[in-house]
Amino acid sequence: MNISKNKLTQEQTDELLKVLKTRFDKNMNRHENLHWDKILKKLEENSDNLRSLYEMEKTEGEPDIMDYDENKNEYLFFDCSPESPKRRSLCYDYQAWESRTANKPENNVMDKAAEMGIELLSEEQYRKLQEMGKFDHKTSSWLKTPQNIRDLGGALFGDRRYDTVFIYHNGADSYYAARGFRGYLKI
């Protein structure tokens, strides 16, 4: 992970934990049978996790617990904002960014996710998210793309239209104002 080395202030930490707890309580359908006190303990054990969640929140990703792996004792926070978070107009990866000869976007999804200390949702994770609500009605989100597709110059993205979740492809060097990316963080 390549997240900023700057530690959160106590005020930022307190505010973030308050927001996460409120969201957790409001959306129990996403994480039935999980307890906030156990999650809080895991969060407090590693300040990098808090920094990554802060970055997700700062870009309006609205991170929330979506899964728990009992064998690994890991919680998964997903971006749960109704529309793709405010990290948009990015091509898929550095290779795609570098290949653009004109109108290069500011950055690319894979590097931005690494800076934040998160990973892109896979198609499977995106579909799981969509089972818990209705996301990306007006936007779309880049998804982790299998290497065989990426090797051919493509990348995957998803959205919800007509009450159906669609997974599409596009050139990895493309970017749009309404396409961002959704990430996840393991803690």
Phi, psi and chi 1 to 4 in degrees:
 res  aa     phi    psi   chi1   chi2   chi3   chi4
   1 MET       -  144.3  -72.3 -173.0 -130.2      -
   2 ASN  -121.8   43.0 -174.2   21.3      -      -
   3 ILE   -78.8  160.2   59.2  174.3      -      -
   4 SER   -54.5  142.3  170.0      -      -      -
   5 LYS   -80.0  -10.3  -61.7  -64.1 -177.9 -156.6
   6 ASN   -67.6  126.5  -62.6  -27.5      -      -
   7 LYS   -77.6  150.1  -64.7 -117.9 -176.3 -128.1
   8 LEU   -71.5  147.1  -62.6  179.6      -      -
   9 THR   -71.9  165.2   65.4      -      -      -
  10 GLN   -62.3  -37.7 -169.7   59.5   52.4      -
  11 GLU   -63.7  -44.1 -177.4  179.2  -12.3      -
  12 GLN   -63.0  -42.3  -71.3  170.5  -41.8      -
  13 THR   -62.4  -48.1  -61.4      -      -      -
  14 ASP   -61.1  -44.0  -67.3  -15.3      -      -
  15 GLU   -65.5  -43.6 -179.2   61.2   26.5      -
  16 LEU   -61.0  -46.6  175.0   63.0      -      -
  17 LEU   -63.3  -36.6  -68.6  173.4      -      -
  18 LYS   -63.8  -45.4  179.7 -179.7  172.4 -174.6
  19 VAL   -63.4  -44.7  166.7      -      -      -
  20 LEU   -63.7  -41.3  -66.8  173.1      -      -
  21 LYS   -65.2  -43.8  167.7   84.8  165.5   81.7
  22 THR   -60.6  -45.2  -60.3      -      -      -
  23 ARG   -65.0  -40.5 -172.7  173.2  -63.7  129.7
  24 PHE   -58.4  -49.3  178.5   85.7      -      -
  25 ASP   -65.3  -35.6  -70.1  -18.6      -      -
  26 LYS   -74.0  -23.5 -176.1  178.2  175.1 -174.7
  27 ASN  -123.8   50.2  -63.5  -73.7      -      -
  28 MET   -61.6  -23.0  -70.4  -55.6  -67.1      -
  29 ASN   -61.3  -22.3   64.2  -50.9      -      -
  30 ARG   -79.5  -20.3  -64.8  177.1 -175.6  162.4
  31 HIS  -151.4   54.4   34.7 -106.0      -      -
  32 GLU   -57.5  146.4  -67.6  175.8    3.6      -
  33 ASN    69.5    9.7  -56.8  -41.8      -      -
  34 LEU  -101.6  152.3  -63.3 -178.0      -      -
  35 HIS  -120.3  130.1  -57.5  -77.5      -      -
  36 TRP   -58.0  -39.0  177.3 -107.0      -      -
  37 ASP   -60.1  -36.0   55.6  -29.1      -      -
  38 LYS   -70.8  -38.5  -67.7  179.3 -179.2 -179.9
  39 ILE   -66.4  -44.6  -63.3  163.2      -      -
  40 LEU   -58.2  -42.6  179.3   61.1      -      -
  41 LYS   -60.3  -44.4 -176.7  177.8  179.0 -170.9
  42 LYS   -63.4  -40.1  -68.3  -86.0  -74.1 -173.7
  43 LEU   -63.9  -41.4  -75.1  170.7      -      -
  44 GLU   -71.9  -16.0  -67.4  174.4  -22.5      -
  45 GLU   -75.7  -19.6  -70.0  172.9   -0.7      -
  46 ASN  -143.8  110.1 -174.8  -26.7      -      -
  47 SER   -68.5  -22.9   62.2      -      -      -
  48 ASP   -62.2  -37.4  -74.8  -12.1      -      -
  49 ASN   -60.8  -43.7  -70.9  -27.0      -      -
  50 LEU   -64.5  -39.6  -71.2  173.2      -      -
  51 ARG   -62.8  -44.1  170.4   51.6   85.3 -178.5
  52 SER   -64.4  -43.8  -66.8      -      -      -
  53 LEU   -63.6  -37.6  -71.9  167.0      -      -
  54 TYR   -60.9  -43.8 -179.8   79.5      -      -
  55 GLU   -64.5  -39.6  -67.1  -63.6  -35.3      -
  56 MET   -62.1  -44.8  -68.4  169.9   81.2      -
  57 GLU   -66.9  -42.5 -174.2   67.4   28.8      -
  58 LYS   -61.0  -30.2 -172.8  169.4   83.9  171.4
  59 THR   -96.7   20.0   54.6      -      -      -
  60 GLU    62.1   36.0  -60.3  179.4   21.3      -
  61 GLY   -81.0  -17.9      -      -      -      -
  62 GLU    51.2   60.1  -61.1 -177.8   20.6      -
  63 PRO   -63.2  141.6   22.8  -30.9      -      -
  64 ASP  -150.6  156.5 -164.9   14.4      -      -
  65 ILE   -68.4  128.1  -65.2  -75.7      -      -
  66 MET  -120.0  -15.4  -74.8  -65.4  -66.4      -
  67 ASP  -160.3  158.5 -154.6   -2.2      -      -
  68 TYR  -141.2  127.4  174.8   67.7      -      -
  69 ASP  -101.2  104.5 -175.8  -28.7      -      -
  70 GLU   -63.8  -37.6 -166.6  170.5  -24.9      -
  71 ASN   -64.5  -37.4  -66.4  -30.8      -      -
  72 LYS   -97.3   -6.3  -65.8 -179.6 -179.4  179.1
  73 ASN    51.7   50.1 -170.3   27.5      -      -
  74 GLU  -121.8  135.1  -73.6 -178.2  -24.1      -
  75 TYR  -101.1  146.1  -63.6   93.5      -      -
  76 LEU  -115.1  119.3  -73.3 -179.7      -      -
  77 PHE   -93.8  130.0  -81.9   86.7      -      -
  78 PHE  -112.1  153.3  -75.9   17.4      -      -
  79 ASP   -67.5  120.5  -78.4  -47.6      -      -
  80 CYS  -118.5   20.7  -66.5      -      -      -
  81 SER   -66.5  146.2   54.8      -      -      -
  82 PRO   -55.5  -40.8  -23.8   32.8      -      -
  83 GLU  -113.9  163.0  -59.8  -61.8  -22.8      -
  84 SER   -53.1  137.5 -167.8      -      -      -
  85 PRO   -56.3  163.0  -27.2   37.1      -      -
  86 LYS   -77.5   54.9  -57.5  -72.2 -175.9 -167.6
  87 ARG  -135.5   80.0   32.1 -173.0  127.9   99.2
  88 ARG  -122.8 -178.8  -58.8 -178.0 -172.4  163.2
  89 SER    57.2   46.0  -64.1      -      -      -
  90 LEU  -126.0  135.8  -53.6  168.8      -      -
  91 CYS   -76.7  177.7   57.2      -      -      -
  92 TYR   -70.6  -53.2 -176.3   74.0      -      -
  93 ASP  -144.9  178.6   58.5   14.1      -      -
  94 TYR   -61.7  -41.1 -177.8   78.6      -      -
  95 GLN   -58.3  -44.3  179.0 -175.7   -2.9      -
  96 ALA   -66.2  -42.7      -      -      -      -
  97 TRP   -60.9  -46.2 -179.9   85.8      -      -
  98 GLU   -64.6  -31.9 -169.0  174.7   52.1      -
  99 SER   -73.7  -17.2   73.2      -      -      -
 100 ARG   -72.3  128.4  -69.9 -165.6   65.4   93.4
 101 THR   -94.1  -19.7   55.3      -      -      -
 102 ALA  -140.4  153.3      -      -      -      -
 103 ASN    54.1   49.0  -56.7  -45.2      -      -
 104 LYS   -66.8  137.0  -74.0 -172.4 -179.8 -156.5
 105 PRO   -71.3  170.1   25.9  -32.5      -      -
 106 GLU   -61.2  -35.4  176.5 -176.8  -44.1      -
 107 ASN  -158.8 -170.3 -156.1  -21.5      -      -
 108 ASN  -132.4  159.3   68.4   79.0      -      -
 109 VAL   -62.1  -47.6  168.0      -      -      -
 110 MET   -64.3  -41.6  -62.8  -56.9  -75.6      -
 111 ASP   -69.7  -39.2  -73.6  -10.2      -      -
 112 LYS   -63.4  -43.4 -176.0   69.9  175.4  166.9
 113 ALA   -61.6  -43.3      -      -      -      -
 114 ALA   -62.5  -40.7      -      -      -      -
 115 GLU   -59.6  -36.5  -73.5  171.9   13.5      -
 116 MET   -81.9  -14.0  -64.4  172.8   66.3      -
 117 GLY    80.6   25.9      -      -      -      -
 118 ILE  -125.4  172.7   63.8  175.1      -      -
 119 GLU  -123.2  155.9  -64.1 -173.0   44.4      -
 120 LEU   -70.4  146.0  -98.4   63.3      -      -
 121 LEU   -65.7  141.8  -68.6 -175.6      -      -
 122 SER   -82.5  171.7   67.0      -      -      -
 123 GLU   -59.1  -42.4  178.4 -179.7  -12.7      -
 124 GLU   -62.1  -45.2  178.7 -177.0   -6.2      -
 125 GLN   -65.7  -37.9  -69.5  168.2  -38.2      -
 126 TYR   -63.0  -42.7 -172.6   74.7      -      -
 127 ARG   -65.5  -37.2  -71.2 -173.0 -175.4  -77.7
 128 LYS   -62.9  -44.4  179.4  177.9  179.4  137.6
 129 LEU   -57.2  -45.3  173.6   69.4      -      -
 130 GLN   -66.6  -22.8  -69.0  -76.6    5.5      -
 131 GLU   -70.3  -22.8  -70.8  172.5    8.2      -
 132 MET   -92.6   -3.7  -61.3  -65.7  169.7      -
 133 GLY   175.6 -166.4      -      -      -      -
 134 LYS  -121.0  113.3  -64.5 -178.4  178.6 -176.2
 135 PHE  -124.0  151.8  -57.9   91.1      -      -
 136 ASP    61.8   51.7  -73.1  -22.6      -      -
 137 HIS   -74.9  -33.2  -80.2  -85.3      -      -
 138 LYS  -114.6  -10.4  -60.6  173.6 -169.4  166.8
 139 THR  -124.1 -179.4   58.4      -      -      -
 140 SER  -139.5  164.2   60.4      -      -      -
 141 SER  -133.3  127.6  -64.3      -      -      -
 142 TRP   -59.1  145.1  -74.5  113.2      -      -
 143 LEU  -124.5  156.8  -57.7  174.1      -      -
 144 LYS   -58.4  126.3 -174.2  170.0 -176.7  165.9
 145 THR  -104.6  132.5  -60.6      -      -      -
 146 PRO   -58.1  144.4  -23.9   33.8      -      -
 147 GLN   -59.1  -36.5 -167.2   59.6   48.5      -
 148 ASN   -63.4  -33.7   62.4  -38.8      -      -
 149 ILE   -73.4  -43.6  -64.9  172.1      -      -
 150 ARG   -62.8  -38.1 -174.1   59.8 -159.8   97.2
 151 ASP   -60.4  -25.6  -72.0  -15.5      -      -
 152 LEU   -93.4    5.9  -64.5  170.6      -      -
 153 GLY    96.2    1.4      -      -      -      -
 154 GLY  -100.3  171.6      -      -      -      -
 155 ALA  -154.1  154.8      -      -      -      -
 156 LEU  -100.6  149.8  -61.3  179.8      -      -
 157 PHE  -146.7  162.0   67.6   94.2      -      -
 158 GLY  -134.1  159.9      -      -      -      -
 159 ASP  -160.1  177.8   64.1   22.2      -      -
 160 ARG  -122.4  121.4  178.3 -175.9  -76.9  -86.7
 161 ARG  -137.3  147.7  -57.1  -68.4 -169.2  -91.2
 162 TYR    53.2   37.1  -50.1  107.4      -      -
 163 ASP    57.4   30.7 -156.4   26.4      -      -
 164 THR  -135.4  140.8  -57.7      -      -      -
 165 VAL   -87.9  125.5  176.5      -      -      -
 166 PHE  -114.0  140.0  -68.8   95.7      -      -
 167 ILE  -115.3  126.2  -55.7  -61.8      -      -
 168 TYR  -122.3  179.9  -54.9   93.5      -      -
 169 HIS  -128.6  157.9   60.5   86.8      -      -
 170 ASN  -156.1  163.7 -144.4  171.4      -      -
 171 GLY   -62.7  136.4      -      -      -      -
 172 ALA   -63.0  -20.5      -      -      -      -
 173 ASP   -86.5   -2.1   63.3  -18.1      -      -
 174 SER   -78.6  158.6   64.3      -      -      -
 175 TYR  -156.2  149.5   64.2   95.8      -      -
 176 TYR  -141.8  150.4  -58.6   93.9      -      -
 177 ALA   -64.5  -24.6      -      -      -      -
 178 ALA  -101.1    8.1      -      -      -      -
 179 ARG  -116.0  120.5 -178.5  171.6  -52.4  148.6
 180 GLY  -119.0 -146.1      -      -      -      -
 181 PHE  -147.8  150.6   71.0   93.3      -      -
 182 ARG  -109.7  137.6  -68.7  179.9 -177.5  -84.2
 183 GLY  -123.3  175.9      -      -      -      -
 184 TYR  -140.3  158.5   73.7   92.5      -      -
 185 LEU  -134.5  129.5  175.4   67.3      -      -
 186 LYS   -92.2  132.7  -70.8 -177.5 -157.4  176.5
 187 ILE  -130.9      -   61.0  158.8      -      -
